[in-house]
């Protein structure tokens, strides 16, 4: 069995991949970005599910997400908003079974109608109106 990609990034020789780290997480730019500066937040401890984080990791995750948001806003002032998400389990599309959270910087006009955002995981349910 091959080594986990996200465990490998944390080892010596891959320092250039890491843009920021704290005690429990690393941040790296996605190799296949959906938007410019698309960032992955990856726990240093190997576990698959978002729901397996302990309280210290939850607090640390909040810190690194805010830090990366602020850094991205400084790097690119055209960023106006963010989408945040994870695929948790096979049925949700998880393909690397080491938790990672996507931070997607968003810019005005990057798609025609952003309404519904993360609801797009089920395309037919993305567009909605109140009745």
N, CA and C atoms as a LAMMPS dump frame, in Angstrom:
ITEM: TIMESTEP
0
ITEM: NUMBER OF ATOMS
393
ITEM: BOX BOUNDS ff ff ff
-5.0000000000000000e+02 5.0000000000000000e+02
-5.0000000000000000e+02 5.0000000000000000e+02
-5.0000000000000000e+02 5.0000000000000000e+02
ITEM: ATOMS id mol type element x y z
1 1 1 N 0.849 -1.192 0
2 1 2 C 0 0 0
3 1 3 C 0.888 1.246 0
4 2 1 N 0.554 2.22 -0.824
5 2 2 C 1.377 3.42 -0.909
6 2 3 C 1.064 4.368 0.245
7 3 1 N 2.042 5.214 0.518
8 3 2 C 1.903 6.173 1.615
9 3 3 C 0.84 7.218 1.285
10 4 1 N 0.118 7.635 2.293
11 4 2 C -0.9 8.674 2.148
12 4 3 C -0.255 9.959 1.609
13 5 1 N -0.845 10.522 0.569
14 5 2 C -0.334 11.745 -0.049
15 5 3 C -0.191 12.878 0.963
16 6 1 N -1.188 13.052 1.828
17 6 2 C -1.158 14.171 2.764
18 6 3 C -0.224 13.93 3.94
19 7 1 N 0.039 12.68 4.272
20 7 2 C 1.073 12.38 5.273
21 7 3 C 2.451 12.651 4.665
22 8 1 N 2.602 12.315 3.39
23 8 2 C 3.875 12.501 2.693
24 8 3 C 4.265 13.98 2.618
25 9 1 N 3.298 14.85 2.362
26 9 2 C 3.571 16.29 2.235
27 9 3 C 4.199 16.85 3.507
28 10 1 N 3.905 16.239 4.645
29 10 2 C 4.405 16.742 5.927
30 10 3 C 5.852 16.335 6.202
31 11 1 N 6.42 15.482 5.361
32 11 2 C 7.771 14.978 5.608
33 11 3 C 8.836 15.889 5.009
34 12 1 N 10.046 15.7 5.477
35 12 2 C 11.196 16.468 4.994
36 12 3 C 11.301 16.353 3.476
37 13 1 N 11.585 17.469 2.852
38 13 2 C 11.703 17.505 1.404
39 13 3 C 10.477 18.097 0.718
40 14 1 N 9.415 18.299 1.472
41 14 2 C 8.185 18.85 0.905
42 14 3 C 7.828 20.202 1.53
43 15 1 N 8.782 20.816 2.203
44 15 2 C 8.521 22.079 2.904
45 15 3 C 7.952 23.157 1.976
46 16 1 N 8.367 23.148 0.714
47 16 2 C 7.896 24.162 -0.233
48 16 3 C 6.402 24.044 -0.528
49 17 1 N 5.825 22.886 -0.252
50 17 2 C 4.391 22.669 -0.487
51 17 3 C 3.533 23.349 0.583
52 18 1 N 4.102 23.573 1.748
53 18 2 C 3.346 24.084 2.891
54 18 3 C 3.429 25.609 2.922
55 19 1 N 2.261 26.275 2.898
56 19 2 C 2.244 27.741 2.936
57 19 3 C 2.064 28.268 4.355
58 20 1 N 1.574 27.417 5.261
59 20 2 C 1.395 27.81 6.66
60 20 3 C 1.138 26.548 7.465
61 21 1 N 1.518 26.584 8.735
62 21 2 C 1.163 25.47 9.619
63 21 3 C 1.009 25.966 11.043
64 22 1 N 0.217 25.224 11.798
65 22 2 C 0.119 25.437 13.232
66 22 3 C 0.341 24.083 13.899
67 23 1 N 0.027 23.95 15.153
68 23 2 C 0.334 22.719 15.887
69 23 3 C -0.335 21.48 15.283
70 24 1 N -1.542 21.625 14.759
71 24 2 C -2.313 20.463 14.321
72 24 3 C -2.589 20.386 12.822
73 25 1 N -2.352 21.472 12.074
74 25 2 C -2.724 21.506 10.656
75 25 3 C -1.634 22.128 9.793
76 26 1 N -1.683 21.78 8.509
77 26 2 C -0.884 22.471 7.499
78 26 3 C -1.845 23.052 6.464
79 27 1 N -1.381 24.077 5.773
80 27 2 C -2.122 24.644 4.647
81 27 3 C -1.233 24.538 3.418
82 28 1 N -1.824 24.123 2.317
83 28 2 C -1.105 24.009 1.055
84 28 3 C -2.045 24.425 -0.07
85 29 1 N -1.502 24.965 -1.14
86 29 2 C -2.347 25.309 -2.285
87 29 3 C -2.693 24.011 -3.024
88 30 1 N -3.924 23.921 -3.486
89 30 2 C -4.396 22.725 -4.178
90 30 3 C -3.642 22.545 -5.496
91 31 1 N -3.246 21.315 -5.79
92 31 2 C -2.529 21.01 -7.038
93 31 3 C -3.435 21.116 -8.262
94 32 1 N -4.731 21.013 -8.069
95 32 2 C -5.716 21.116 -9.144
96 32 3 C -6.767 22.152 -8.739
97 33 1 N -6.364 23.426 -8.69
98 33 2 C -7.239 24.451 -8.11
99 33 3 C -8.52 24.689 -8.906
100 34 1 N -9.604 24.863 -8.162
101 34 2 C -10.89 25.236 -8.738
102 34 3 C -10.909 26.747 -8.975
103 35 1 N -10.321 27.496 -8.058
104 35 2 C -10.151 28.939 -8.199
105 35 3 C -8.702 29.266 -7.824
106 36 1 N -8.229 30.434 -8.263
107 36 2 C -6.877 30.848 -7.895
108 36 3 C -6.772 30.958 -6.37
109 37 1 N -5.698 30.425 -5.811
110 37 2 C -5.408 30.386 -4.378
111 37 3 C -6.273 29.38 -3.609
112 38 1 N -6.917 28.465 -4.322
113 38 2 C -7.653 27.347 -3.703
114 38 3 C -6.686 26.646 -2.753
115 39 1 N -7.079 26.539 -1.502
116 39 2 C -6.195 26.051 -0.442
117 39 3 C -6.782 24.822 0.229
118 40 1 N -5.903 23.888 0.597
119 40 2 C -6.294 22.72 1.377
120 40 3 C -5.769 22.884 2.792
121 41 1 N -6.626 22.624 3.761
122 41 2 C -6.245 22.615 5.168
123 41 3 C -6.246 21.147 5.583
124 42 1 N -5.094 20.655 6.028
125 42 2 C -4.892 19.22 6.252
126 42 3 C -4.397 18.98 7.674
127 43 1 N -5.053 18.084 8.419
128 43 2 C -4.549 17.776 9.758
129 43 3 C -3.231 17.014 9.685
130 44 1 N -2.368 17.261 10.642
131 44 2 C -1.102 16.527 10.718
132 44 3 C -1.341 15.078 11.13
133 45 1 N -2.326 14.867 11.971
134 45 2 C -2.69 13.508 12.38
135 45 3 C -3.507 12.876 11.258
136 46 1 N -3.237 11.605 10.975
137 46 2 C -3.96 10.916 9.907
138 46 3 C -5.303 10.391 10.421
139 47 1 N -6.387 10.922 9.882
140 47 2 C -7.734 10.403 10.111
141 47 3 C -8.593 10.861 8.946
142 48 1 N -9.653 10.127 8.669
143 48 2 C -10.424 10.362 7.452
144 48 3 C -11.574 11.345 7.607
145 49 1 N -12.245 11.337 8.742
146 49 2 C -13.508 12.059 8.869
147 49 3 C -13.392 13.352 9.672
148 50 1 N -14.064 14.36 9.183
149 50 2 C -14.19 15.639 9.877
150 50 3 C -14.702 15.429 11.299
151 51 1 N -15.549 14.441 11.477
152 51 2 C -16.19 14.195 12.765
153 51 3 C -15.289 13.471 13.757
154 52 1 N -14.078 13.123 13.338
155 52 2 C -13.111 12.475 14.229
156 52 3 C -12.125 13.457 14.853
157 53 1 N -12.291 14.748 14.585
158 53 2 C -11.416 15.755 15.19
159 53 3 C -11.675 15.858 16.684
160 54 1 N -10.607 16.063 17.448
161 54 2 C -10.787 16.333 18.877
162 54 3 C -10.959 17.848 19.076
163 55 1 N -11.23 18.259 20.298
164 55 2 C -11.511 19.677 20.561
165 55 3 C -10.322 20.584 20.264
166 56 1 N -9.106 20.127 20.57
167 56 2 C -7.922 20.935 20.268
168 56 3 C -7.779 21.129 18.758
169 57 1 N -8.032 20.075 18
170 57 2 C -7.947 20.174 16.541
171 57 3 C -9.036 21.094 15.994
172 58 1 N -10.221 21.04 16.568
173 58 2 C -11.3 21.924 16.113
174 58 3 C -10.918 23.394 16.291
175 59 1 N -10.353 23.715 17.427
176 59 2 C -9.926 25.086 17.689
177 59 3 C -8.803 25.497 16.739
178 60 1 N -7.867 24.594 16.528
179 60 2 C -6.742 24.847 15.639
180 60 3 C -7.206 25.016 14.192
181 61 1 N -8.206 24.24 13.795
182 61 2 C -8.765 24.363 12.446
183 61 3 C -9.349 25.758 12.251
184 62 1 N -10.089 26.236 13.217
185 62 2 C -10.673 27.574 13.127
186 62 3 C -9.575 28.625 12.96
187 63 1 N -8.505 28.487 13.719
188 63 2 C -7.396 29.446 13.654
189 63 3 C -6.754 29.453 12.274
190 64 1 N -6.454 28.273 11.724
191 64 2 C -5.751 28.225 10.439
192 64 3 C -6.664 28.672 9.294
193 65 1 N -7.95 28.379 9.393
194 65 2 C -8.879 28.867 8.368
195 65 3 C -8.921 30.395 8.354
196 66 1 N -9.006 31.01 9.523
197 66 2 C -9.009 32.473 9.591
198 66 3 C -7.687 33.047 9.086
199 67 1 N -6.572 32.422 9.461
200 67 2 C -5.265 32.899 9.028
201 67 3 C -5.159 32.844 7.504
202 68 1 N -5.598 31.735 6.907
203 68 2 C -5.518 31.599 5.458
204 68 3 C -6.472 32.556 4.751
205 69 1 N -7.661 32.737 5.305
206 69 2 C -8.585 33.726 4.738
207 69 3 C -7.919 35.099 4.694
208 70 1 N -7.336 35.505 5.807
209 70 2 C -6.694 36.819 5.874
210 70 3 C -5.524 36.916 4.9
211 71 1 N -4.731 35.856 4.803
212 71 2 C -3.59 35.859 3.877
213 71 3 C -4.06 35.971 2.43
214 72 1 N -5.072 35.214 2.076
215 72 2 C -5.591 35.253 0.703
216 72 3 C -6.146 36.634 0.382
217 73 1 N -6.862 37.234 1.314
218 73 2 C -7.401 38.582 1.095
219 73 3 C -6.286 39.608 0.911
220 74 1 N -5.157 39.403 1.583
221 74 2 C -4.004 40.297 1.429
222 74 3 C -3.325 40.08 0.077
223 75 1 N -3.176 38.828 -0.327
224 75 2 C -2.523 38.5 -1.602
225 75 3 C -3.351 38.985 -2.786
226 76 1 N -4.671 38.8 -2.705
227 76 2 C -5.541 39.098 -3.845
228 76 3 C -6.768 39.893 -3.4
229 77 1 N -6.718 41.209 -3.552
230 77 2 C -7.841 42.042 -3.118
231 77 3 C -9.109 41.862 -3.953
232 78 1 N -9.048 41.103 -5.062
233 78 2 C -10.27 40.845 -5.83
234 78 3 C -11.13 39.759 -5.187
235 79 1 N -10.583 39.043 -4.204
236 79 2 C -11.358 38.02 -3.5
237 79 3 C -12.39 38.716 -2.62
238 80 1 N -13.654 38.306 -2.766
239 80 2 C -14.75 38.927 -2.016
240 80 3 C -15.449 37.97 -1.067
241 81 1 N -15.261 36.668 -1.265
242 81 2 C -16.003 35.69 -0.465
243 81 3 C -15.282 34.345 -0.535
244 82 1 N -15.807 33.37 0.202
245 82 2 C -15.199 32.035 0.237
246 82 3 C -16.274 30.958 0.292
247 83 1 N -15.965 29.825 -0.324
248 83 2 C -16.698 28.587 -0.07
249 83 3 C -15.748 27.691 0.695
250 84 1 N -16.304 26.891 1.558
251 84 2 C -15.535 26.021 2.431
252 84 3 C -16.21 24.659 2.412
253 85 1 N -15.425 23.582 2.243
254 85 2 C -16.08 22.28 2.235
255 85 3 C -15.128 21.116 2.347
256 86 1 N -15.727 19.96 2.643
257 86 2 C -14.988 18.709 2.708
258 86 3 C -15.883 17.596 2.195
259 87 1 N -15.283 16.578 1.621
260 87 2 C -15.999 15.379 1.21
261 87 3 C -15.742 14.345 2.292
262 88 1 N -16.772 13.948 3.005
263 88 2 C -16.615 13.074 4.166
264 88 3 C -17.291 11.735 3.896
265 89 1 N -16.523 10.789 3.379
266 89 2 C -17.037 9.462 3.066
267 89 3 C -17.157 9.226 1.568
268 90 1 N -17.19 7.958 1.193
269 90 2 C -17.236 7.576 -0.219
270 90 3 C -18.452 8.175 -0.924
271 91 1 N -19.631 8.066 -0.315
272 91 2 C -20.849 8.576 -0.95
273 91 3 C -20.814 10.091 -1.14
274 92 1 N -19.972 10.779 -0.377
275 92 2 C -19.822 12.233 -0.504
276 92 3 C -18.712 12.605 -1.483
277 93 1 N -18.044 11.602 -2.056
278 93 2 C -17.004 11.869 -3.044
279 93 3 C -15.591 11.882 -2.507
280 94 1 N -15.383 11.476 -1.263
281 94 2 C -14.03 11.473 -0.705
282 94 3 C -13.176 10.466 -1.459
283 95 1 N -12.011 10.911 -1.926
284 95 2 C -11.11 10.027 -2.673
285 95 3 C -9.759 9.864 -1.992
286 96 1 N -9.404 10.775 -1.104
287 96 2 C -8.198 10.65 -0.282
288 96 3 C -8.69 10.581 1.156
289 97 1 N -8.412 9.464 1.822
290 97 2 C -9 9.228 3.141
291 97 3 C -8.107 9.73 4.271
292 98 1 N -7.719 10.98 4.104
293 98 2 C -7.045 11.791 5.112
294 98 3 C -7.815 13.107 5.036
295 99 1 N -8.487 13.464 6.118
296 99 2 C -9.31 14.67 6.101
297 99 3 C -8.572 15.83 5.451
298 100 1 N -9.275 16.571 4.635
299 100 2 C -8.765 17.836 4.101
300 100 3 C -9.961 18.733 3.819
301 101 1 N -9.799 19.989 4.156
302 101 2 C -10.856 20.977 3.999
303 101 3 C -10.443 21.924 2.882
304 102 1 N -11.338 22.122 1.929
305 102 2 C -11.085 23.026 0.808
306 102 3 C -11.533 24.432 1.179
307 103 1 N -10.683 25.4 0.924
308 103 2 C -11.008 26.812 1.077
309 103 3 C -10.928 27.428 -0.323
310 104 1 N -12.093 27.778 -0.869
311 104 2 C -12.18 28.301 -2.231
312 104 3 C -12.393 29.811 -2.205
313 105 1 N -11.388 30.606 -2.601
314 105 2 C -11.605 32.045 -2.727
315 105 3 C -12.573 32.311 -3.886
316 106 1 N -13.478 33.26 -3.678
317 106 2 C -14.458 33.59 -4.714
318 106 3 C -14.362 35.066 -5.065
319 107 1 N -14.586 35.342 -6.341
320 107 2 C -14.518 36.695 -6.865
321 107 3 C -15.834 37.017 -7.565
322 108 1 N -16.215 38.274 -7.532
323 108 2 C -17.436 38.693 -8.227
324 108 3 C -17.323 38.306 -9.695
325 109 1 N -18.369 37.67 -10.212
326 109 2 C -18.399 37.315 -11.624
327 109 3 C -17.662 36.045 -11.991
328 110 1 N -17.116 35.304 -11.006
329 110 2 C -16.375 34.083 -11.377
330 110 3 C -17.298 33 -11.935
331 111 1 N -18.582 33.055 -11.586
332 111 2 C -19.609 32.269 -12.267
333 111 3 C -20.83 33.161 -12.42
334 112 1 N -21.701 32.801 -13.343
335 112 2 C -22.847 33.655 -13.644
336 112 3 C -23.748 33.889 -12.435
337 113 1 N -24.109 32.824 -11.72
338 113 2 C -25.005 32.964 -10.574
339 113 3 C -24.518 32.061 -9.445
340 114 1 N -23.84 32.625 -8.451
341 114 2 C -23.283 31.797 -7.38
342 114 3 C -24.308 31.327 -6.35
343 115 1 N -25.536 31.784 -6.435
344 115 2 C -26.543 31.422 -5.435
345 115 3 C -26.687 29.902 -5.348
346 116 1 N -26.717 29.419 -4.141
347 116 2 C -26.845 27.982 -3.923
348 116 3 C -25.526 27.326 -3.592
349 117 1 N -24.413 27.978 -3.933
350 117 2 C -23.063 27.545 -3.574
351 117 3 C -22.872 26.071 -3.332
352 118 1 N -22.671 25.697 -2.071
353 118 2 C -22.355 24.311 -1.721
354 118 3 C -23.516 23.365 -1.979
355 119 1 N -24.712 23.884 -2.168
356 119 2 C -25.84 23.018 -2.524
357 119 3 C -25.607 22.347 -3.871
358 120 1 N -24.644 22.829 -4.646
359 120 2 C -24.339 22.276 -5.957
360 120 3 C -23.788 20.866 -5.934
361 121 1 N -23.543 20.304 -4.753
362 121 2 C -23.089 18.907 -4.711
363 121 3 C -24.163 17.989 -5.287
364 122 1 N -25.413 18.422 -5.229
365 122 2 C -26.519 17.749 -5.913
366 122 3 C -27.037 18.787 -6.914
367 123 1 N -26.541 18.764 -8.17
368 123 2 C -26.834 19.849 -9.111
369 123 3 C -28.312 20.216 -9.224
370 124 1 N -29.204 19.253 -9.211
371 124 2 C -30.629 19.55 -9.351
372 124 3 C -31.183 20.317 -8.153
373 125 1 N -30.471 20.296 -7.034
374 125 2 C -30.935 20.971 -5.818
375 125 3 C -30.256 22.319 -5.588
376 126 1 N -29.327 22.695 -6.478
377 126 2 C -28.572 23.926 -6.258
378 126 3 C -29.456 25.164 -6.358
379 127 1 N -30.297 25.206 -7.35
380 127 2 C -31.155 26.379 -7.537
381 127 3 C -32.436 26.169 -6.752
382 128 1 N -32.811 27.154 -5.988
383 128 2 C -34.004 27.036 -5.163
384 128 3 C -34.662 28.398 -5.008
385 129 1 N -35.904 28.379 -4.706
386 129 2 C -36.637 29.601 -4.393
387 129 3 C -37.575 29.301 -3.24
388 130 1 N -37.89 30.313 -2.472
389 130 2 C -38.855 30.146 -1.378
390 130 3 C -40.248 30.116 -1.971
391 131 1 N -41.069 29.285 -1.4
392 131 2 C -42.463 29.199 -1.87
393 131 3 C -43.363 29.984 -0.965
